[in-house]
């Protein structure tokens, strides 16, 4: 089992293919396996690096608290330990937040950033936002873990024909350590890089599903704050884009990377 010591943590990682490096950062409750469609596709041309976040999969599971800043330090340490920077760095949902944090903290590690289905700030500025966040925390505490997984699966993969993907997702979700999952869940609250987006000067592709649980309109606003960023919306897709419609995601990302080769 390939592991490397990164930021004081035994971190599980996988490397496939050769060429320019692409580092994929998964979302909450996920692991390297959920990038399987991307690994198969991109490893034909690139060196693909996937890894399990702190508290996830086969990586170490220390007690919390976890923060986005801590996850980003883990990622930076891993990239440096493997000697693969600068790289194209890809993140979705929680992984996207980590990628944003990494981009403002360690910009020299980036060739480009590809970030899907997340915001740049989760600071609750209104009573309604604070209420919604509190409701999610309470829901987490009172709902059995398996039921929570079923709710998440139906939220990110709602289409009836995606039943097989939901079953796979739930099976992998149930492998999570409850306390580590909860600490990772808490890490997304009261976080922001909104005031530092102008520092992300590498080429950036922001991808949003049409029916993501974070609004497209918000992404249209913050993508303008980055000097070299563009937004692409995937029609008909939901939050679990990379496993719901992997071909659409892969094609969108490859078009972006191919465009960089022509610069």
C-alpha positions as CSV (number, residue, x, y, z in Angstrom):
1,X,0.0,0.0,0.0
2,X,1.8,3.2,-1.1
3,X,1.9,5.8,1.7
4,X,4.1,8.7,2.3
5,X,4.7,10.9,5.3
6,X,3.2,14.3,4.6
7,X,2.6,17.0,7.2
8,X,3.1,14.4,9.9
9,X,0.5,12.1,8.4
10,X,0.7,8.7,6.7
11,X,-1.0,9.6,3.5
12,X,-2.3,7.0,1.0
13,X,-1.7,7.9,-2.7
14,X,-1.8,6.4,-6.2
15,X,0.1,7.4,-9.3
16,X,-0.9,6.4,-12.8
17,X,0.4,7.3,-16.2
18,X,3.2,9.8,-17.2
19,X,3.4,13.3,-18.4
20,X,2.5,16.6,-16.7
21,X,1.2,15.9,-13.2
22,X,-2.5,16.3,-12.3
23,X,-3.4,16.1,-8.6
24,X,-7.1,15.2,-7.8
25,X,-8.5,16.2,-4.4
26,X,-11.7,14.4,-3.5
27,X,-14.8,15.6,-1.6
28,X,-16.2,14.9,1.9
29,X,-16.6,11.2,2.7
30,X,-15.0,10.2,-0.6
31,X,-11.6,8.6,-1.4
32,X,-9.3,7.8,-4.3
33,X,-11.7,5.3,-5.9
34,X,-14.2,8.0,-6.7
35,X,-11.8,9.4,-9.3
36,X,-11.6,6.1,-11.2
37,X,-13.2,7.5,-14.3
38,X,-10.8,10.4,-14.3
39,X,-7.8,8.2,-13.7
40,X,-8.6,5.9,-16.6
41,X,-9.2,8.9,-18.9
42,X,-6.4,11.3,-18.0
43,X,-3.6,8.8,-17.3
44,X,-3.3,8.1,-21.1
45,X,-1.7,11.5,-21.4
46,X,-0.8,12.8,-17.9
47,X,0.7,11.6,-14.7
48,X,-2.4,11.3,-12.4
49,X,-2.0,11.5,-8.6
50,X,-4.9,10.7,-6.4
51,X,-4.8,10.5,-2.6
52,X,-7.0,10.0,0.5
53,X,-7.6,13.1,2.6
54,X,-6.9,13.2,6.3
55,X,-9.5,11.0,8.0
56,X,-10.5,9.3,4.8
57,X,-9.9,6.0,3.1
58,X,-6.4,4.5,3.8
59,X,-4.8,7.7,5.1
60,X,-4.2,8.3,8.8
61,X,-7.2,9.2,10.9
62,X,-6.0,11.5,13.7
63,X,-8.5,13.2,16.0
64,X,-9.7,16.7,15.0
65,X,-10.3,19.4,14.7
66,X,-9.9,19.5,11.0
67,X,-9.8,22.7,9.0
68,X,-9.6,23.6,5.3
69,X,-6.2,25.2,6.0
70,X,-5.0,21.9,7.6
71,X,-6.2,19.9,4.6
72,X,-4.4,22.4,2.3
73,X,-1.1,22.0,4.3
74,X,-1.5,18.2,3.9
75,X,-1.9,18.6,0.1
76,X,1.1,20.9,-0.1
77,X,3.3,18.6,1.9
78,X,2.2,15.6,-0.2
79,X,3.0,17.4,-3.5
80,X,6.4,18.5,-2.2
81,X,7.2,15.0,-0.8
82,X,6.4,13.4,-4.1
83,X,8.4,16.1,-6.0
84,X,5.6,16.6,-8.6
85,X,5.0,20.4,-8.4
86,X,4.0,22.5,-10.1
87,X,0.9,20.5,-11.2
88,X,-2.6,20.9,-12.5
89,X,-4.7,20.6,-9.3
90,X,-8.3,19.5,-9.4
91,X,-10.8,19.6,-6.6
92,X,-14.5,19.0,-6.2
93,X,-16.8,20.2,-3.3
94,X,-14.6,19.9,-0.1
95,X,-11.7,19.1,-2.4
96,X,-12.5,22.3,-4.3
97,X,-12.3,24.4,-1.1
98,X,-8.9,22.7,-0.4
99,X,-7.7,23.6,-3.9
100,X,-8.8,27.2,-3.4
101,X,-6.9,27.4,-0.1
102,X,-3.9,25.8,-1.6
103,X,-3.9,28.2,-4.5
104,X,-3.8,31.3,-2.3
105,X,-1.3,29.7,0.2
106,X,1.1,27.9,-2.2
107,X,0.6,29.4,-5.7
108,X,4.0,28.0,-6.9
109,X,2.6,24.5,-6.8
110,X,0.0,25.2,-9.5
111,X,0.2,25.0,-13.3
112,X,-3.6,25.4,-13.3
113,X,-6.6,25.0,-11.1
114,X,-9.7,23.1,-12.0
115,X,-12.4,23.5,-9.3
116,X,-15.9,22.0,-9.4
117,X,-19.1,22.6,-7.4
118,X,-18.0,24.7,-4.4
119,X,-18.0,28.3,-3.2
120,X,-15.2,30.5,-2.0
121,X,-16.8,31.3,1.3
122,X,-19.1,29.6,3.8
123,X,-19.3,32.4,6.3
124,X,-22.9,32.9,7.3
125,X,-23.7,36.5,6.9
126,X,-27.5,36.4,7.4
127,X,-29.8,34.8,9.9
128,X,-31.2,32.5,7.3
129,X,-27.7,31.2,6.4
130,X,-26.9,30.7,10.0
131,X,-30.1,28.8,10.5
132,X,-29.4,26.5,7.5
133,X,-26.0,25.7,8.8
134,X,-27.3,25.0,12.3
135,X,-30.0,22.7,10.8
136,X,-27.3,20.7,9.0
137,X,-25.3,20.2,12.2
138,X,-28.4,19.1,14.1
139,X,-29.4,16.8,11.2
140,X,-26.0,15.2,11.3
141,X,-26.3,14.5,15.1
142,X,-29.8,13.0,15.0
143,X,-29.9,11.0,11.8
144,X,-28.3,7.5,11.8
145,X,-25.1,7.4,9.7
146,X,-26.5,5.0,7.0
147,X,-29.6,7.1,6.6
148,X,-27.4,10.2,6.3
149,X,-25.5,8.4,3.5
150,X,-28.8,7.6,1.7
151,X,-29.8,11.3,2.0
152,X,-26.5,12.4,0.6
153,X,-26.6,9.9,-2.3
154,X,-30.0,11.0,-3.3
155,X,-29.0,14.6,-3.1
156,X,-25.9,14.3,-5.3
157,X,-27.2,11.6,-7.6
158,X,-31.0,12.2,-7.8
159,X,-31.9,10.9,-11.2
160,X,-33.7,7.5,-11.1
161,X,-31.3,5.9,-13.6
162,X,-28.4,6.5,-11.3
163,X,-29.4,3.9,-8.8
164,X,-26.3,1.8,-9.4
165,X,-24.1,4.8,-8.7
166,X,-26.0,5.5,-5.6
167,X,-25.4,2.0,-4.3
168,X,-21.7,2.3,-4.9
169,X,-21.6,5.7,-3.3
170,X,-23.5,4.4,-0.2
171,X,-21.2,1.4,0.1
172,X,-18.1,3.5,0.1
173,X,-19.8,6.1,2.4
174,X,-20.3,3.5,5.0
175,X,-16.6,2.8,5.2
176,X,-16.0,6.2,6.7
177,X,-15.0,6.6,10.3
178,X,-17.9,8.5,11.8
179,X,-15.8,10.9,14.0
180,X,-13.4,11.7,11.2
181,X,-16.3,12.3,8.8
182,X,-17.9,14.7,11.3
183,X,-14.6,16.6,11.8
184,X,-14.3,17.0,8.0
185,X,-17.9,18.1,7.8
186,X,-17.3,20.8,10.4
187,X,-14.2,22.0,8.5
188,X,-16.3,23.6,5.8
189,X,-18.0,26.1,8.1
190,X,-16.9,29.7,8.6
191,X,-14.2,29.4,5.9
192,X,-13.3,31.9,3.2
193,X,-10.8,32.9,0.7
194,X,-13.1,35.4,-1.0
195,X,-10.8,38.4,-0.2
196,X,-7.7,36.6,-1.7
197,X,-9.0,35.5,-5.1
198,X,-7.1,38.1,-7.0
199,X,-3.9,36.3,-5.8
200,X,-4.9,33.2,-7.9
201,X,-3.0,34.1,-11.0
202,X,-2.7,30.7,-12.6
203,X,-5.2,29.6,-15.3
204,X,-8.3,28.5,-13.6
205,X,-11.4,26.5,-14.8
206,X,-14.4,26.8,-12.5
207,X,-16.9,24.1,-13.3
208,X,-20.5,24.2,-12.0
209,X,-23.3,21.7,-12.4
210,X,-26.5,23.3,-13.5
211,X,-28.3,21.9,-10.4
212,X,-25.4,22.1,-8.0
213,X,-26.4,22.8,-4.4
214,X,-24.2,25.9,-4.5
215,X,-25.7,28.5,-7.0
216,X,-24.3,29.1,-10.4
217,X,-25.0,32.9,-9.9
218,X,-22.6,33.0,-7.0
219,X,-19.8,31.4,-9.1
220,X,-20.4,33.9,-11.9
221,X,-19.6,36.6,-9.4
222,X,-16.4,35.2,-7.8
223,X,-14.9,33.9,-11.1
224,X,-14.6,37.5,-12.2
225,X,-12.3,38.1,-9.2
226,X,-9.6,35.8,-10.5
227,X,-7.3,37.3,-13.2
228,X,-7.3,34.2,-15.5
229,X,-10.4,32.2,-14.8
230,X,-13.5,31.0,-16.7
231,X,-16.7,29.3,-15.7
232,X,-18.3,26.4,-17.5
233,X,-21.8,25.1,-16.5
234,X,-22.6,21.5,-17.1
235,X,-26.3,21.3,-18.1
236,X,-28.5,18.8,-16.3
237,X,-25.8,17.8,-13.8
238,X,-26.0,17.8,-10.0
239,X,-23.4,17.9,-7.2
240,X,-21.9,14.5,-7.8
241,X,-20.8,15.6,-11.3
242,X,-17.6,13.5,-11.6
243,X,-19.5,10.2,-10.9
244,X,-22.8,11.3,-12.3
245,X,-21.6,12.4,-15.7
246,X,-17.8,11.6,-15.8
247,X,-17.6,11.9,-19.6
248,X,-18.9,15.5,-19.5
249,X,-16.6,16.4,-16.7
250,X,-13.6,14.8,-18.4
251,X,-14.3,16.4,-21.8
252,X,-14.7,19.9,-20.2
253,X,-11.4,19.5,-18.3
254,X,-9.5,18.1,-21.3
255,X,-10.7,21.0,-23.5
256,X,-9.3,23.4,-20.9
257,X,-6.0,21.6,-20.6
258,X,-5.6,21.3,-24.3
259,X,-6.2,25.1,-24.6
260,X,-3.3,25.7,-22.2
261,X,-1.0,23.8,-24.5
262,X,-1.8,26.3,-27.2
263,X,-0.9,29.4,-25.2
